[in-house]
């Protein structure tokens, strides 16, 4: 057997192995390919959503239910923001319209901090009022004796 014969037989073996691997891959991972394909079932391409999620959650595994729920959630947010922008009286949607439509979503954290500030202020006012009530009760109870 010559060197050329050995190389040809090695090439044939490698080619057969590659073909077998491709068949096994298609059989074993066909369900994964179905989820990542953009077949119109979801509002956004699943691969894009998963990539963005994994970017912010390194070293975490994400279940397929969470991936689907995130995709549907983002689609719903796009729908709500688009509907809000559609209320613009102008035919051209500008950045002002986009900012107006997204403000309520982006300001949610600010609203929560504002709520905490107001609650702490009201607790302080309640303490002041209770102190005044005790002082009034003490003054009137002394004068009636």
C-alpha positions in Angstrom: 0.0 0.0 0.0 1.4 3.4 -1.1 1.3 6.6 0.8 -1.4 7.9 -1.7 -3.6 4.9 -1.0 -3.3 5.5 2.8 -4.2 9.1 2.4 -7.2 8.3 0.2 -8.5 5.7 2.7 -8.1 8.2 5.5 -10.0 10.8 3.5 -12.9 8.3 2.9 -13.0 7.4 6.6 -13.1 11.1 7.6 -15.8 11.8 5.0 -17.9 8.9 6.3 -17.4 10.1 9.9 -18.5 13.6 9.0 -21.6 12.3 7.3 -22.5 10.1 10.3 -22.0 13.1 12.7 -24.3 15.3 10.6 -27.0 12.6 10.6 -26.7 12.1 14.4 -26.8 15.9 14.9 -29.9 16.3 12.9 -31.7 13.4 14.7 -30.6 14.5 18.2 -31.0 18.2 18.0 -34.0 18.7 15.6 -36.1 20.0 18.5 -33.6 22.7 19.4 -33.5 23.8 15.8 -37.3 24.1 15.7 -37.2 26.5 18.7 -34.5 28.7 17.3 -36.0 29.0 13.8 -38.0 32.1 13.0 -41.2 30.5 11.9 -43.5 33.3 12.9 -44.7 31.6 16.1 -43.0 34.3 18.3 -42.8 38.0 17.8 -39.0 38.1 17.9 -36.3 35.7 16.7 -35.7 33.3 19.6 -31.9 33.3 19.2 -31.7 37.1 19.6 -33.8 37.0 22.8 -31.8 34.1 24.3 -28.5 35.8 23.4 -29.5 39.1 25.1 -30.8 37.1 28.2 -27.5 35.2 28.5 -25.5 38.4 28.1 -27.1 39.6 31.3 -27.2 36.3 33.1 -23.8 34.6 32.7 -23.4 31.1 34.0 -27.1 30.5 34.2 -29.2 28.0 32.3 -32.5 29.3 31.0 -35.5 27.0 30.6 -37.4 27.0 27.3 -40.5 28.2 29.0 -38.7 31.3 30.3 -37.3 31.9 26.8 -40.7 31.7 25.3 -42.3 33.8 28.0 -39.6 36.5 27.6 -40.1 36.6 23.8 -43.9 37.0 24.3 -43.4 39.6 27.0 -41.1 41.7 24.7 -43.6 41.3 21.9 -46.3 42.6 24.2 -44.1 45.6 25.2 -43.5 46.4 21.6 -47.2 46.3 20.9 -48.0 48.6 23.9 -45.3 51.1 23.0 -46.3 51.1 19.3 -50.0 51.7 20.3 -49.0 54.6 22.5 -46.8 56.1 19.7 -49.7 55.7 17.2 -51.7 58.2 19.3 -49.4 60.9 17.9 -51.2 63.5 15.9 -48.4 63.7 13.4 -47.9 61.2 10.5 -44.2 60.9 11.3 -43.2 59.2 14.6 -40.2 61.0 16.2 -38.0 60.4 19.2 -40.3 62.6 21.3 -43.2 60.1 20.7 -40.9 57.2 21.5 -39.8 58.8 24.8 -43.4 59.6 25.7 -44.4 56.0 25.1 -41.6 54.4 27.0 -41.5 56.8 29.9 -44.0 54.9 32.0 -41.9 51.7 31.6 -38.6 53.4 32.3 -39.8 55.4 35.2 -41.2 52.5 37.2 -38.0 52.3 39.4 -38.2 56.1 40.0 -41.9 55.7 41.0 -41.0 53.0 43.5 -38.3 55.1 45.1 -40.7 58.1 45.2 -43.3 55.9 46.9 -40.8 54.8 49.5 -39.8 58.5 50.2 -43.5 59.5 50.6 -44.2 56.5 52.9 -41.3 57.4 55.1 -42.4 61.1 55.2 -45.9 60.1 56.1 -44.6 57.8 58.9 -42.7 60.9 60.3 -45.9 63.0 60.1 -47.9 60.3 61.9 -45.3 60.3 64.7 -45.6 64.1 64.9 -49.4 63.9 65.0 -49.4 61.2 67.7 -47.0 63.3 69.8 -49.3 66.3 69.5 -52.3 64.3 70.5 -50.5 63.0 73.6 -49.5 66.6 74.5 -53.0 67.9 74.0 -54.4 65.1 76.1 -51.9 65.8 78.9 -52.6 69.6 78.8 -56.4 69.2 78.9 -56.3 66.5 81.5 -54.3 68.8 83.8 -56.6 71.8 83.3 -59.8 69.8 84.2 -58.4 68.8 87.6 
